[in-house]
Amino acid sequence: MNIILGATGQIGSEIVKNLTENRLPVKAVIRDQKKVDELKSKGAEVAIADYFDLNALQEAVKDGNLIFLLTPETGNSEDVLGDTENLLDNYYKAIEQSNIKSLIGLSSIGAQFDKGTGNLLMSNMLENKFSDLNLNKVFIRPAYYYSNWLMSLDMVKENGILPSFYPTDLKFHMISPNDVARFIADKIKNGVDHSELIEIVGPEKYSPDDIARLVGKTLNKEVNTYEIPREEWSGTMRSIGFSDDATKNFVEMTELVASGKAEPEGKGQNPISLQTTFDEYMNYFV
């Protein structure tokens, strides 16, 4: 049985869809009862468990042989890294008491840094949590998701402005989340029989100015980039409901990306380039 945590998120839901379409056994472990029927209609088994409830999580994953897991960001935690440690403790204990032999963890490019990177430390913690467990461990580090830009789509349509926390001419790696999900689903389908660290990126780097141009091309309108001043970052995040600690960690992560240092570590054959371009992604969703 393939256990998928975060099965209602943009990555997890696509993994479930891909696996069930290929008639592979899937159990989606979710917290929202309202999503049960939708997942069952795709052919997945469903278990309800809050990931901070160890007993419920142990029961949900005990019959799995492979587990996909992640460290979800909510924006409302008052102790982002402390909550992450508690979550990972539960993952560890649940896996330890299960039949699971293989683990795929959704990490992030930049996870190689062990301090001062805010939310990226969640991925660093994930990669290091299970080192003493006798499992096949695969950690996937994707680049910045194209979908992050779509959160500003209403603003773009209304006034032709694309806001960015990053220098408008800074080119960095980005990727389609659908490509990420397909890559992970293919890993599961092919079987995980060894441990590895994989960094995945899109076919080319983009700057915020590039993104604005491509969004404008898709919408057939002029789109200009607006770089949010550094002194406004915290206020911007708090205005959309982020807690003080979530804001602090977001700012630290954003500083790393804006500095141009959030690059693949590049060991071995990494990074691997996947195919979908940003404009192809935009044409699919708009």
FENJOJO-V65762 format. One line per field, one symbol per residue. ss: DSSP state (H for helix, E for strand, C for the rest). phi: phi as a letter, one per 20 degrees, with the letter a starting at -180 (. if undefined). Layout:
ss = ???
phi = ???
This chain:
ss = CEEEECCCCHHHHHHHHHHHHCCCCEEEEECCHHHHHHHHHCCCEEEECCCCCHHHHHHHHCCCCEEEEECCCCCCCCCHHHHHHHHHHHHHHHHHCCCCCEEEEECCCCCCCCCCCCCHHHHHHHHHHCCCCCCEEEEEEECEECHHHHCCHHHHHHHCEEEECCCCCCCEEEECHHHHHHHHHHHHHHCCCCCEEEEEECCCEECHHHHHHHHHHHHCCCCEEEECCHHHHHHHHHHCCCCHHHHHHHHHHHHHHHCCCCCCCCCCCCCEECCCCHHHHHHHHC
phi = .eedemfdefegfffggffffelefcdedcddgfeffffffeoefccebffeeffffgffdfeedccdbbdfddndfebgffffffffgfggfffgedefdccddedagoffedamdlgffffffgfdfdfeeecfdddddefffgfgfffdffffffcmddfbedgfdfebfcbfffffffffffgffendcbeadcdccefbecdgfffgffffffelbfcdecefggfdgffffffdoffffffgfffffffffffneedgfmfmefeeeeefefffffffdd
